[in-house]
Amino acid sequence: MFIYLLITPEILYYLAYAIFAFLGVNRHKFFFFFHLSEILIRYDILKNVIKAVALPFWDLFFTLMFLCLITYWFSNIGYLYYYDQYGDWCNSTYVCFMMSFNWVLEYPEGGFGTKLTETVPLTPDNYQRYRIIFDLAGCIILLIILLQIFSGIIIDKFSQLREELED
């Protein structure tokens, strides 16, 4: 009976609610942030928003792994061929991957290609066509296709849950 109470989500939520209230009163008012989550329990539409992200967890997880793999490929190509254009950001392939992954998510207007610096001034004779192909391929594959797949999975699940709620 006691174990059943500990694995019930509502009981765990209100236990955390009480713990954060105690910490908010005795430690710092910052701990009252948790109580704002009450709005998620009160409204069914917001519950569906959380479900739209939680239910397709494995779809989102494997898409994220695929995004990591493609970003790893692009960061290795960038590390091999455009090492000097990364500036001081790429000491190793691991750091180069982490920075590239951060840039893909942080700069949706152009991905990591916008963060690379030009070491040679561009002229009509020297326009670095391979760098342009590298930047465009990264933008199209990583930003336009893969990040939109994330949005599509979440939006599809959200519309499915909304239809179930209306029925």
Secondary structure, 3 states (H helix, E strand, C coil): CHHHHHHCHHHHHHHHHHHHHHHHHHCCHHHHHHHHHHHHHHCHHHHHHHHHHHCCHHHHHHHHHHHHHHHHHHHHHHHHHCHHHHCCCCCCHHHHHHHHHHHHHHCCCCHHHHCCCCCCCCCCCCCCHHHHHHHHHHHHHHHHHHHHHHHHHHHHHHHHHHHHHHC
